[in-house]
Amino acid sequence: MDLPLILLAALVATASPGPAIIAIAGTSMTSGRRAGLSVASGVTAGSWMWSVMAAFGLGAVMLSHVWLFETIRIAGAGYLLFLALKSARAALRRGSMEITRKHVPSLRRAFGNGLALHLTNPKAILFFGSLFSLGVPPGSTWEHLATIIAAVGLQSELVFHGYALLFSSPHMVRVYSRFRRAFEAVFACVFGAAGLRILTARVDA
């Protein structure tokens, strides 16, 4: 078991910009640090869940049953397109950040948003499925699997919550307040592009 290589692959997958990072950054800048950390916690919980399920072979089961994977793919694409629509409407709305802060979500709802985003992300299934099928030697003991789950999970905690702390800093909030509509337009494009890409992807049986 090459744990450093596994952690490097997981770091590239989690730290690279994508829908989860955009959601954490956007919530942190618009709704404050607590809401951003709650979204990050939801995304992290999703990572833990996919990691555990992949370790027990559920990722391989989903990839071998295309209809199940397709259901999650369509749901994930729909959720991303919904987020794109929300960001586009915010980009078109005139006014300062104080106006948008009237719609700060509860911490429970922010956590649920992050969890839903990651559980409906087909890339998470593909990543964790390949991680445990290719990165873990056959016949690995449960101690090895537990070590990988814990290491990848803790690394994800640091990355996602680190992004929340970064983008909720006063400097980033001031930048967002100045360029709010441009930020929301970028968010809309990222969510929309990711949703369309997932929706138009094809998975071979």
ABEGO torsion letter per residue (X at the ends): XBAAAAAAAAAAAAABBBAAAAAAAAAAAAAEAAAAAAAAAAAAAAAAAAAAAAAAGAAAAAAABAAAAAAAAAAAAAAAAAAAAAAAAAAABBEBAAAAAAABBBAAAAAAAAAAAAAABAAAAAAAAAAAAAABBBGBBAAAAAAAAAAAAAAAAAAAAAAAAAAABAAAAAAAAAAAAAAAAAAAAAAAAAAAAAAABBBBX
